[in-house]
Amino acid sequence: MLRGQEARIDLDALAGNLEKIKSLHGGVPGKGGDVIAVVKADAYGHGAVRVAKRLQKEGVLSLAVAYGSEARTLREEGVKSPILLLFDEEPQPAFDLGLTPVVHSKKSARRFSREAQKRGRELAVHVKVDTGMGRMGLFGDDVFLAKEVAEIASLPGIRVEGLMSHFSELGPDNMGFARLQLEKFNSLRNELALKGLRPFAHISSSAGALLLPEAHLDALRVGLILYGASPFEGDKTGLKPVMNIKTRIILIKKFGKGQPVSYDRTFITARESLIAVMPVGYADGYSRALSNKGYAMVRGKKARVAGRVCMDLTMLDVTAIKGVSEGDEVVLLGDGVTGGELADLAGTNPYEIMTSLGGHARRSFSV
Ligand SMILES: *Cc1c(COP(=O)(O)O)cnc(C)c1O
């Protein structure tokens, strides 16, 4: 029996989005449209191997993943592009797989340095500084940070190729904190320049790419917009969703008025109703927060989620959909349902919608 959802991944849309992002960056004089493409979390649920191969073919400066295990899969599948290792500071995979690790402390820089000397190799690293995200990276004022970065740069076997930071809060109506973070980052870059250090600098992820041209610097380090979603409402950059997720109706029931649907009877039919069952639930990444809130498209029309989302099943109210029948396609994401809208309804962000729905889907790719 049909179970779960299928994701169709449009790699041409991915390539088109990459071109748009390059031209965003290219719009700044003297910049080359350089993109560090983030493919962590299985390329946000799109399938990292196929996505990485296509991005490599289209030309990106580097790929980026969170952990060494993700990079290992890409290398085993023949991906040759540079790979920035965002969070994993285990020295072995970085050398074995030819990765560019991000260094978050002097302590881990020393470990990389020792390993480099042991292997008689030189390792390029990017140093991350925490300008307000409160997560990974070296933390302190610009003079202290400049001293730390200079010390890391002077370690044998280590070459500080890049300097990076990450915005914690940035949207069309809240740009102030990101501007402060950028100021901090730039004053550190100035301090470093006084010491003769001018590493390749990147701070902008998708929100910065769209909103803060002055923060584009040497490269854009983006994920979400590559996949055709926007971090904020009503964005009109013309990005194309890469993922389209579908399932099918497995059963339709005709109920009279007053019939409860699903656990806890949170939905009661208000009229004679057609209720469809789909074989997708929260175990498939369809958030339980979409209970009585989410919607999907059936025959080009919106069908609301009726009652609680269950573990393996979800019901839809298809009363208003002419000709609806068992076996009909149900579009969960794409073709009228954006990740942003679903995210708002579920009280989350499009990242979580993509990684959970895409991450649990069977995938096929259009090339
Ligand atoms: C995930 C991530 C990105 C990409 O963010 P998007 O909003 O998807 O563009 C960039 N940098 C770091 C450090 C990240 O963790």
The ligand as an SDF file (V2000), in Angstrom:
LIG
                    3D

 15 15  0  0  0  0  0  0  0  0999 V2000
   22.7780   26.8590    7.8970 C   0  0  0  0  0  0  0  0  0  0  0  0
   23.7980   27.8920    7.8560 C   0  0  0  0  0  0  0  0  0  0  0  0
   23.8700   28.7890    6.7800 C   0  0  0  0  0  0  0  0  0  0  0  0
   22.8160   28.8590    5.7080 C   0  0  0  0  0  0  0  0  0  0  0  0
   21.7100   29.5800    6.1690 O   0  0  0  0  0  0  0  0  0  0  0  0
   20.4650   29.9140    5.2150 P   0  0  0  0  0  0  0  0  0  0  0  0
   19.5980   30.7850    6.0380 O   0  0  0  0  0  0  0  0  0  0  0  0
   19.8220   28.5960    4.8850 O   0  0  0  0  0  0  0  0  0  0  0  0
   20.9770   30.5870    4.0060 O   0  0  0  0  0  0  0  0  0  0  0  0
   24.9470   29.6460    6.7310 C   0  0  0  0  0  0  0  0  0  0  0  0
   25.8860   29.6590    7.6990 N   0  0  0  0  0  0  0  0  0  0  0  0
   25.8290   28.8350    8.7720 C   0  0  0  0  0  0  0  0  0  0  0  0
   26.8960   28.9060    9.8070 C   0  0  0  0  0  0  0  0  0  0  0  0
   24.7810   27.9410    8.8940 C   0  0  0  0  0  0  0  0  0  0  0  0
   24.7100   27.1460    9.9640 O   0  0  0  0  0  0  0  0  0  0  0  0
  1  2  1  0
  2  3  1  0
  2 14  2  0
  3  4  1  0
  3 10  2  0
  4  5  1  0
  5  6  1  0
  6  7  2  0
  6  8  1  0
  6  9  1  0
 10 11  1  0
 11 12  2  0
 12 13  1  0
 12 14  1  0
 14 15  1  0
M  END
$$$$
